[in-house]
Amino acid sequence: MATFALHCESRIASLKGEGFYTIGPCGEELMGGVGLALRTNDMTALHYRHLATQLVRQIRNEDSMEQILLDRARAHVVSKNDPVTGGNHCSLGASSSDFLVTSTLASQCPPAVGRALGLGLVKHLGLEDQCIIDTDAISYVSLGDGSINNAHFLAAKNLAEYSDHRKFPCPVLFGITDNQKCISL
């Protein structure tokens, strides 16, 4: 319900010339299941339509629904008062484990793989006690099916696979949604 309400409000704000979002999270509500499956210490880099994942993570952190909705409304109008983005476009996040990304054409994928490789490097160097992120975390990155042929995604996937081939830890999980409406392929 929250994703639907936010979708409608963002479209209304856009039609009134007060918002900038013309594509919202409707149709991606099942991505909330990912928010339940991820641990709170897992890092996320979410596609802007995968708001349900973020909402569930915030609810699990016991954030109030009123505050969650207010913060997202601020984000939809790219307000400098948005506590998450401070006025950046197309960004999701709410905790220290969430990384703000623009999620344009899979641009969030290479940094997500880099963070996963960083966790492996911390373990390899024995620096777990100096790491600000739990070293048992994974780096979860989501994207739409329209980005799977984009160079950002392909490079990130290739690096993760090469790391695995070399037996170097790269705890990354790619979440790809296919809504049968891709405009990029």
Solvent accessible surface area in square Angstrom, and as a share of the most:
residue,aa,sasa,rsa
1,M,194,0.86
2,A,19,0.15
3,T,8,0.04
4,F,111,0.46
5,A,46,0.35
6,L,6,0.03
7,H,29,0.13
8,C,44,0.27
9,E,103,0.46
10,S,1,0.01
11,R,99,0.36
12,I,87,0.44
13,A,16,0.12
14,S,27,0.17
15,L,153,0.76
16,K,132,0.56
17,G,66,0.63
18,E,101,0.45
19,G,8,0.08
20,F,126,0.52
21,Y,14,0.05
22,T,87,0.51
23,I,81,0.41
24,G,4,0.04
25,P,5,0.03
26,C,30,0.18
27,G,65,0.63
28,E,12,0.06
29,E,71,0.32
30,L,170,0.85
31,M,21,0.09
32,G,8,0.08
33,G,40,0.39
34,V,34,0.20
35,G,0,0.00
36,L,119,0.59
37,A,84,0.65
38,L,7,0.04
39,R,102,0.37
40,T,77,0.45
41,N,31,0.16
42,D,3,0.02
43,M,2,0.01
44,T,3,0.02
45,A,0,0.00
46,L,4,0.02
47,H,25,0.11
48,Y,51,0.19
49,R,34,0.12
50,H,1,0.01
51,L,3,0.01
52,A,6,0.05
53,T,0,0.00
54,Q,3,0.01
55,L,7,0.03
56,V,31,0.18
57,R,12,0.04
58,Q,9,0.04
59,I,84,0.43
60,R,94,0.34
61,N,70,0.36
62,E,158,0.71
63,D,59,0.31
64,S,64,0.41
65,M,77,0.34
66,E,142,0.64
67,Q,79,0.35
68,I,1,0.00
69,L,57,0.28
70,L,79,0.39
71,D,14,0.07
72,R,13,0.05
73,A,44,0.34
74,R,73,0.27
75,A,1,0.01
76,H,10,0.04
77,V,54,0.31
78,V,38,0.22
79,S,22,0.14
80,K,165,0.70
81,N,97,0.50
82,D,2,0.01
83,P,91,0.57
84,V,32,0.18
85,T,10,0.06
86,G,46,0.44
87,G,24,0.23
88,N,85,0.44
89,H,86,0.39
90,C,17,0.10
91,S,5,0.03
92,L,6,0.03
93,G,3,0.03
94,A,44,0.34
95,S,41,0.27
96,S,111,0.72
97,S,14,0.09
98,D,15,0.08
99,F,57,0.24
100,L,81,0.40
101,V,16,0.09
102,T,76,0.44
103,S,3,0.02
104,T,80,0.47
105,L,93,0.46
106,A,1,0.01
107,S,35,0.22
108,Q,1,0.01
109,C,0,0.00
110,P,47,0.30
111,P,61,0.38
112,A,0,0.00
113,V,0,0.00
114,G,37,0.36
115,R,49,0.18
116,A,0,0.00
117,L,36,0.18
118,G,29,0.28
119,L,6,0.03
120,G,1,0.01
121,L,87,0.43
122,V,29,0.17
123,K,92,0.39
124,H,133,0.59
125,L,100,0.50
126,G,48,0.46
127,L,67,0.34
128,E,79,0.35
129,D,130,0.67
130,Q,131,0.58
131,C,37,0.22
132,I,173,0.88
133,I,36,0.19
134,D,81,0.42
135,T,25,0.15
136,D,85,0.44
137,A,2,0.01
138,I,46,0.23
139,S,1,0.01
140,Y,5,0.02
141,V,0,0.00
142,S,0,0.00
143,L,1,0.00
144,G,15,0.14
145,D,20,0.10
146,G,15,0.15
147,S,10,0.06
148,I,60,0.30
149,N,97,0.50
150,N,34,0.17
151,A,76,0.59
152,H,82,0.37
153,F,10,0.04
154,L,86,0.43
155,A,59,0.46
156,A,2,0.01
157,K,80,0.34
158,N,99,0.51
159,L,80,0.40
160,A,12,0.10
161,E,92,0.41
162,Y,113,0.43
163,S,7,0.04
164,D,104,0.54
165,H,133,0.59
166,R,152,0.56
167,K,176,0.75
168,F,60,0.25
169,P,69,0.43
170,C,24,0.14
171,P,42,0.27
172,V,29,0.17
173,L,90,0.45
174,F,46,0.19
175,G,15,0.14
176,I,78,0.40
177,T,22,0.13
178,D,86,0.45
179,N,56,0.29
180,Q,150,0.67
181,K,152,0.64
182,C,43,0.26
183,I,157,0.80
184,S,63,0.41
185,L,124,0.62
